[in-house]
Amino acid sequence: MMKLRGAFTALVTPMKEDGSVDFEGFRDLVRFQLKSGISGIVPLGTTGETPTLDESEEETLIDIAMEEAKGKVPVIVGAGSNNTRDAVKYVKRAKQKGADYALVVTPYYNKPNDEGIFLHFAACAEVGLPIIVYNIAGRTGKNISTALLARIAELPNIAGVNEASGDINQMMEVIETIARKKPGFSVLSGDDALTLPLAALGGDGVISVVSNIAPAEVTALATAAVNGDMEKARTLHYKLLPAFKAAFVETNPVPIKAVMNMKGLPAGSLRLPLAPLDPANAPKLRAAFQAAGIL
């Protein structure tokens, strides 16, 4: 199992006017990512509006991702659920379809205690596919403490963490107490704006939203940062920072889809309960991405 390092795009799921999935648009987006030198792709993450996709749509998206990317870059398939049986089923599906990793989020809504979270990941790990733990308290209602993550990291097939807690102190603890003792364990930022600070502390890159529209730029930043070229990384970080901030002016993936549409990339509409970008935010979003040299 190779260690994940670099920039990995949390892919949007493009939709047509009628709300159906634009599968050919998705294929085009994957090709755009590969052509731009992205380190890897993440279909069916939060950014892909997975809660509103049905299983047949998800399977087709995985198939397209695997057809285009297999053997070129790692494919990390979102396989989370707040029902452990479903999460195990989705990890099995990712494995059967040839994915390199599964991204498994903390069970949301149920708010299990630490033992419940541990047993959830233990059940998923038994499938035998390398797992990236996805820690995002803002969406799940539960933060995975460093002590709990250390326990989970001792399970077989746990390959790393997508740290979207937004807490740089917690990320530092994870690197110090887990990653430095387990060299194959990747610590990835779940927040574009923290890619550089996390890499400076010894992290391994980012699962990025902004790389949907700027894969080459985000890859250049992540590569420079993890390779210790701090001067280049800082320059890129501050250049891209307006975009990193604006991408979260509303709930992800609403802003990134809006700005992709501005650039003519296939993104299209959203599925309820996500509604289109507030028109008042459109000029700010455009200005921020222009300032970052992306639009």
ZIVEN-V985485 format. One record per backbone hydrogen bond with DSSP energy under -0.5 kcal/mol. CO is the residue of the C=O (numbers start at 1). NH is the residue of the N-H. If there is no record, write none. Layout:
BEGIN
co->CO nh->NH
co->CO nh->NH
END
This chain:
BEGIN
co->6 nh->206
co->7 nh->39
co->7 nh->40
co->8 nh->208
co->9 nh->11
co->9 nh->42
co->12 nh->14
co->14 nh->22
co->15 nh->269
co->16 nh->19
co->20 nh->16
co->21 nh->23
co->22 nh->26
co->23 nh->27
co->24 nh->28
co->25 nh->29
co->26 nh->30
co->27 nh->31
co->28 nh->32
co->29 nh->33
co->30 nh->34
co->31 nh->35
co->32 nh->36
co->33 nh->38
co->34 nh->37
co->39 nh->74
co->40 nh->9
co->41 nh->76
co->42 nh->11
co->42 nh->45
co->43 nh->78
co->45 nh->48
co->45 nh->50
co->46 nh->49
co->47 nh->13
co->49 nh->52
co->50 nh->53
co->54 nh->58
co->55 nh->59
co->56 nh->60
co->57 nh->61
co->58 nh->62
co->59 nh->63
co->60 nh->64
co->61 nh->65
co->62 nh->66
co->63 nh->67
co->64 nh->68
co->65 nh->69
co->66 nh->70
co->69 nh->72
co->69 nh->73
co->74 nh->41
co->74 nh->76
co->75 nh->77
co->75 nh->100
co->75 nh->101
co->77 nh->103
co->82 nh->84
co->83 nh->86
co->83 nh->87
co->84 nh->88
co->85 nh->89
co->86 nh->90
co->87 nh->91
co->88 nh->92
co->89 nh->93
co->90 nh->94
co->91 nh->95
co->92 nh->96
co->93 nh->97
co->94 nh->99
co->95 nh->98
co->101 nh->77
co->102 nh->104
co->102 nh->132
co->103 nh->79
co->103 nh->105
co->104 nh->134
co->108 nh->110
co->113 nh->117
co->114 nh->118
co->115 nh->119
co->116 nh->120
co->117 nh->121
co->118 nh->122
co->119 nh->123
co->120 nh->124
co->121 nh->125
co->122 nh->126
co->124 nh->127
co->125 nh->128
co->130 nh->102
co->131 nh->133
co->131 nh->159
co->131 nh->160
co->132 nh->104
co->133 nh->135
co->133 nh->162
co->134 nh->106
co->134 nh->136
co->135 nh->164
co->136 nh->139
co->136 nh->140
co->137 nh->141
co->140 nh->109
co->143 nh->145
co->145 nh->149
co->146 nh->150
co->147 nh->151
co->148 nh->152
co->149 nh->153
co->150 nh->154
co->151 nh->154
co->152 nh->155
co->155 nh->158
co->157 nh->131
co->157 nh->159
co->159 nh->186
co->160 nh->133
co->161 nh->163
co->161 nh->188
co->162 nh->135
co->162 nh->164
co->163 nh->190
co->166 nh->168
co->167 nh->171
co->168 nh->172
co->169 nh->173
co->170 nh->174
co->171 nh->175
co->172 nh->176
co->173 nh->177
co->174 nh->178
co->174 nh->179
co->175 nh->180
co->178 nh->181
co->178 nh->182
co->182 nh->185
co->184 nh->186
co->186 nh->161
co->186 nh->188
co->187 nh->204
co->187 nh->205
co->188 nh->163
co->189 nh->207
co->191 nh->194
co->192 nh->195
co->194 nh->198
co->195 nh->199
co->196 nh->200
co->197 nh->201
co->198 nh->203
co->199 nh->202
co->204 nh->6
co->205 nh->189
co->206 nh->8
co->206 nh->208
co->208 nh->10
co->209 nh->212
co->210 nh->213
co->210 nh->214
co->214 nh->218
co->215 nh->219
co->216 nh->220
co->217 nh->221
co->218 nh->222
co->219 nh->223
co->220 nh->224
co->221 nh->225
co->222 nh->226
co->223 nh->227
co->224 nh->229
co->225 nh->228
co->228 nh->230
co->229 nh->233
co->230 nh->234
co->231 nh->235
co->232 nh->236
co->233 nh->237
co->234 nh->238
co->235 nh->239
co->236 nh->240
co->237 nh->241
co->240 nh->243
co->240 nh->244
co->241 nh->245
co->242 nh->246
co->243 nh->247
co->245 nh->248
co->246 nh->249
co->251 nh->254
co->253 nh->257
co->254 nh->258
co->255 nh->259
co->256 nh->260
co->257 nh->261
co->258 nh->262
co->259 nh->263
co->260 nh->264
co->260 nh->265
co->261 nh->264
co->265 nh->267
co->267 nh->15
co->271 nh->274
co->278 nh->281
co->278 nh->282
co->279 nh->282
co->279 nh->283
co->281 nh->285
co->282 nh->286
co->283 nh->287
co->284 nh->288
co->285 nh->289
co->286 nh->290
co->287 nh->291
co->288 nh->292
co->289 nh->294
co->289 nh->295
co->290 nh->293
END
